Amino acid sequence: MDFEYTREEEAFRQEVRDFLDENLPPREQRGSDFMENWLARVREKRWVGFSWPREVGGGGGDIMSQVILKEEMAARRAPPLGTCMMGLAWVGPGIIQYGTDEQKARFIPDILDSKYHWCTGYSEPNVGSDLAALQCKALRDGDHYVINGTKIWTTLAPIASWISMLVRTDNFGSEEAKHEGITALLVKLDAPGIEIRPIENMAGQRAFAQIFFDNVRVPVANRLGDEGKGWAVTISSLANERSSIGEVTAMYSKLESLKELVRRTTRNGKPLSDKPSVRRELARFEAKIEAMRLNGLRYLTRQIRGQPLSSETSVNKLHRADLEVEMGDFAVSILGQAGNQTRRQEGAVDNGSWAADALGWPSVVIGGGTPNIQKNIIAERILKLPKD
Ligand SMILES: Cc1cc2nc3c(=O)[nH]c(=O)nc-3n(C[C@H](O)[C@H](O)[C@H](O)COP(=O)(O)OP(=O)(O)OC[C@H]3O[C@@H](n4cnc5c(N)ncnc54)[C@H](O)[C@@H]3O)c2cc1C
């Protein structure tokens, strides 16, 4: 593996640094229009959808430059390059790979412009890890599908405009051929017959929902990929989801925040950063994150060779799950009583973000597949151990 950057790559790194010097003022100097301007500026640079093809509005950038962009953005703790989180991470890539020209023209510019949120409808009340057993059905009626059923734990559903979801269009009740007959649909969430009931998480946030579909009519033109072949669409989306969860730049950013926290938190008049046990813990986190980074370079090599991401993304997803819990517990423990105070509660540190963070682990631990499932994937598909 070659760890050196080319001259062009170093020049691009400098371009990003110059851009950040010019467009990223310190937090306390940012006005109310900062975010709007930031999103417009990075869009102008074609850094949103950086590696997406230019013909759909992306940047057409190579993968190595994208890594440099992410590294520099993370090092300066810049805001995200767009707010359509799921659109940018996996719905958009899915549409680019499987969508029709009409779907690309209709959805990709909106994702790049952060116009609205997407959510992902896979899980159902009795269907999670064994996703292929899904029951939400869609029957064909002329040039429409009619959906009946329910989806649950749908993150962002309370604020999203569209859902990318899986339905069963064939093989009802067949355990053997359950991967066949699944179809991916893109559905507008204000369609008649849809009811969204928000679910509150333990941090008090209404971040996800159960969605009920009662005879919801969706044009066949909104199908992503072929009828009955939604499993292939899902596998690539899940790999993208796991790879985005397993991304190391967010973890480095979190580690920097933790370092700052221990520098400004004192015990007996001394900063916690002076304590050997605290320093040891931070060093342990850093070593684990660095291991994730080096492992991530393997995915990068695959991508540079034009190979699709697959089961290997489970490794960093699993590591991040462990680290999120450990880092969250660590922050709460060093803050003592204040570590449990959430937003607007008296004594909350950094507006309760540490408590919210520590309580937010399920999204990275369970979302995108539980640790047991990641271990099964690693055992069976990477280590070639016998099937579960
Ligand atoms: C915060 C959060 C956000 C989420 N967001 C979304 C979303 O946006 N869209 C969406 O569709 N879903 C979402 N989910 C749902 C998530 O994908 C499922 O919760 C997850 O796949 C697990 O499914 P389950 O809850 O039905 O648990 P189950 O599948 O019933 O698992 C229960 C336990 O059994 C274990 N287990 C199950 N099968 C096996 C096996 N074969 N071998 C070993 N152990 C096994 C699991 O590891 C787990 O510990 C979200 C969940 C959370 C917590």
The ligand as an SDF file (V2000), in Angstrom:
LIG
                    3D

 53 58  0  0  0  0  0  0  0  0999 V2000
  -31.4980    4.4700   16.8400 C   0  0  0  0  0  0  0  0  0  0  0  0
  -31.9910    3.5290   15.7810 C   0  0  0  0  0  0  0  0  0  0  0  0
  -32.2060    3.9940   14.4990 C   0  0  0  0  0  0  0  0  0  0  0  0
  -32.7020    3.1390   13.5170 C   0  0  0  0  0  0  0  0  0  0  0  0
  -32.9760    3.6480   12.2900 N   0  0  0  0  0  0  0  0  0  0  0  0
  -33.5610    2.8590   11.3720 C   0  0  0  0  0  0  0  0  0  0  0  0
  -33.9590    3.3900   10.1160 C   0  0  0  0  0  0  0  0  0  0  0  0
  -33.7580    4.5710    9.8340 O   0  0  0  0  0  0  0  0  0  0  0  0
  -34.5690    2.5740    9.2450 N   0  0  0  0  0  0  0  0  0  0  0  0
  -34.8040    1.2580    9.5110 C   0  0  0  0  0  0  0  0  0  0  0  0
  -35.3470    0.5620    8.6590 O   0  0  0  0  0  0  0  0  0  0  0  0
  -34.4430    0.7110   10.6960 N   0  0  0  0  0  0  0  0  0  0  0  0
  -33.8390    1.4920   11.6280 C   0  0  0  0  0  0  0  0  0  0  0  0
  -33.4900    0.9710   12.8460 N   0  0  0  0  0  0  0  0  0  0  0  0
  -33.8140   -0.4200   13.1430 C   0  0  0  0  0  0  0  0  0  0  0  0
  -32.6040   -1.3200   13.1700 C   0  0  0  0  0  0  0  0  0  0  0  0
  -32.1040   -1.5440   11.8720 O   0  0  0  0  0  0  0  0  0  0  0  0
  -33.0380   -2.6300   13.8560 C   0  0  0  0  0  0  0  0  0  0  0  0
  -33.3930   -2.2980   15.1870 O   0  0  0  0  0  0  0  0  0  0  0  0
  -31.9300   -3.6270   13.8440 C   0  0  0  0  0  0  0  0  0  0  0  0
  -31.7210   -4.1290   12.5430 O   0  0  0  0  0  0  0  0  0  0  0  0
  -32.2330   -4.8110   14.7970 C   0  0  0  0  0  0  0  0  0  0  0  0
  -33.4970   -5.3320   14.5520 O   0  0  0  0  0  0  0  0  0  0  0  0
  -34.5420   -5.5750   15.7500 P   0  0  0  0  0  0  0  0  0  0  0  0
  -34.6470   -4.3270   16.5460 O   0  0  0  0  0  0  0  0  0  0  0  0
  -35.7680   -6.1370   15.1640 O   0  0  0  0  0  0  0  0  0  0  0  0
  -33.8420   -6.6350   16.6920 O   0  0  0  0  0  0  0  0  0  0  0  0
  -33.7380   -8.2030   16.4290 P   0  0  0  0  0  0  0  0  0  0  0  0
  -33.3810   -8.4880   15.0260 O   0  0  0  0  0  0  0  0  0  0  0  0
  -34.9850   -8.8530   16.9650 O   0  0  0  0  0  0  0  0  0  0  0  0
  -32.5090   -8.5840   17.3430 O   0  0  0  0  0  0  0  0  0  0  0  0
  -32.6380   -8.7190   18.7850 C   0  0  0  0  0  0  0  0  0  0  0  0
  -31.3090   -9.2590   19.3110 C   0  0  0  0  0  0  0  0  0  0  0  0
  -31.0530  -10.5620   18.7280 O   0  0  0  0  0  0  0  0  0  0  0  0
  -29.7800  -10.5740   18.0780 C   0  0  0  0  0  0  0  0  0  0  0  0
  -29.8380  -11.3860   16.8610 N   0  0  0  0  0  0  0  0  0  0  0  0
  -30.8070  -11.3770   15.9170 C   0  0  0  0  0  0  0  0  0  0  0  0
  -30.5100  -12.2710   14.9260 N   0  0  0  0  0  0  0  0  0  0  0  0
  -29.3200  -12.8530   15.2690 C   0  0  0  0  0  0  0  0  0  0  0  0
  -28.4810  -13.8350   14.6640 C   0  0  0  0  0  0  0  0  0  0  0  0
  -28.8020  -14.4000   13.5020 N   0  0  0  0  0  0  0  0  0  0  0  0
  -27.3380  -14.1730   15.3030 N   0  0  0  0  0  0  0  0  0  0  0  0
  -26.9850  -13.6160   16.4820 C   0  0  0  0  0  0  0  0  0  0  0  0
  -27.7630  -12.6730   17.1100 N   0  0  0  0  0  0  0  0  0  0  0  0
  -28.8940  -12.3010   16.5130 C   0  0  0  0  0  0  0  0  0  0  0  0
  -29.5000   -9.1250   17.7260 C   0  0  0  0  0  0  0  0  0  0  0  0
  -28.0990   -8.8750   17.6230 O   0  0  0  0  0  0  0  0  0  0  0  0
  -30.1080   -8.3950   18.9230 C   0  0  0  0  0  0  0  0  0  0  0  0
  -29.1910   -8.3830   19.9950 O   0  0  0  0  0  0  0  0  0  0  0  0
  -32.9670    1.7830   13.8290 C   0  0  0  0  0  0  0  0  0  0  0  0
  -32.7210    1.3120   15.1300 C   0  0  0  0  0  0  0  0  0  0  0  0
  -32.2450    2.1650   16.0990 C   0  0  0  0  0  0  0  0  0  0  0  0
  -32.0310    1.6370   17.4760 C   0  0  0  0  0  0  0  0  0  0  0  0
  1  2  1  0
  2  3  1  0
  2 52  2  0
  3  4  2  0
  4  5  1  0
  4 50  1  0
  5  6  2  0
  6  7  1  0
  6 13  1  0
  7  8  2  0
  7  9  1  0
  9 10  1  0
 10 11  2  0
 10 12  1  0
 12 13  2  0
 13 14  1  0
 14 15  1  0
 14 50  1  0
 15 16  1  0
 16 17  1  0
 16 18  1  0
 18 19  1  0
 18 20  1  0
 20 21  1  0
 20 22  1  0
 22 23  1  0
 23 24  1  0
 24 25  2  0
 24 26  1  0
 24 27  1  0
 27 28  1  0
 28 29  2  0
 28 30  1  0
 28 31  1  0
 31 32  1  0
 32 33  1  0
 33 34  1  0
 33 48  1  0
 34 35  1  0
 35 36  1  0
 35 46  1  0
 36 37  1  0
 36 45  1  0
 37 38  2  0
 38 39  1  0
 39 40  1  0
 39 45  2  0
 40 41  1  0
 40 42  2  0
 42 43  1  0
 43 44  2  0
 44 45  1  0
 46 47  1  0
 46 48  1  0
 48 49  1  0
 50 51  2  0
 51 52  1  0
 52 53  1  0
M  END
$$$$
